Amino acid sequence: MEKQMVKITSCEVTDCAYNKHNACHTLAITVGGPSDPCPSCDTYVHASQRAGIVDVQGGIGACKVESCKLNSSLECTASSVTIGKHESHPDCLTFTPR
């Protein structure tokens, strides 16, 4: 069985090195860190230099947020996700509490 990675349809975090024109251009991001209370983008890199691959639409490689009902065995089951700012850091705005 082959599972397709859930795509990031929009990223509002314009100061991230992987963001070009509100799109994520890294192969995959990780959502949440081991001690994060919220679904932060753990791949966020603040930089003026742009990075990533222009032809790539980023996806969710892993989700470590156990309190999200879209998380199944550390895999995201949403149809797509949006990343945006929450307070002063980037979060998965598709997060849905259990």
N, C-alpha and C positions, 0 to 999 in steps of 0.2 A: 504494500500500500504506500502510495506517495502522498504526502500532505504538502500543500502549498503554504508558504509563509504568509501570514497576515500582513497586508500592505499598510503603510502609513499614507493616508490619502492627503493629509495636510500637516504642515508643521509651522506653527506661528512663532517659533523661537528663532528670530532672524539673526541673533548674535552667535548662533552655533556654527561652527566651521562646516558642518555637513549640510546646512540649509542654503539652498539656492532657489529663489523665487517661491518661497513657502513650501518647498518640497525637500524631503530628506533624501540625500544621495549617498548613504552608506549602505552596505549590503544588509546589515541587520543591527538593531539596537537591543539592549537589555532594559527591561522596565523593572524598577525597584532594586534597592540594595538590601543587604541582609538586615540592616537596622532601620530602614526607611519606614516612616509611618504612612507614607503616601506613595502613589505610583510614579515615582520620578524617572526621568530618562537617564539611565546610568551611563549612557554613551555620549551625553552632551559634552562638547568641547568648546569653550569660549575662546575664539580666535578671530583675528581679522582676516587671516589667510583662509581661503576656501579649500575644502578637502572633499574627498569622496569621488564618486564616479558619475559623470554627468548623465549617462544613459541608464542609471540604476534608480529604481524607486525603492526606498528603504522599506524594510519589513521588521517584524517583531521576532527576534531570534529566541528570546527567553523572557518569561514574565515571572518574577520572584515575589509577586504580591498575592499572597495566599488569601487575602480578604476580598479579592475580586471574583465575582461569580463567572466571569469569562475566562478564568484561569483553570485549566485542567492539566494536571501533571506538569506544571511550569510552562505550559504552552497556551498561547492566546487563542481563543475560539471565536473572537469577534469577526465580523465580516470585513472590517477595516478599522483603523484607528486614526485619531487626531492627536497630535502633540501640541501643547500650548503652555503658557506660563501660569503657574500657581504660586502666588506670593512672589518670591524672587528666583524660583527654579522651574525647570521644564517638567511637566507631568503628562501622563497619558490621560487625556480628557475623556476617553471612552470608558475609563474605569467605572465599574458598576459594583457597589458593595453587595456582599452575600446577604 
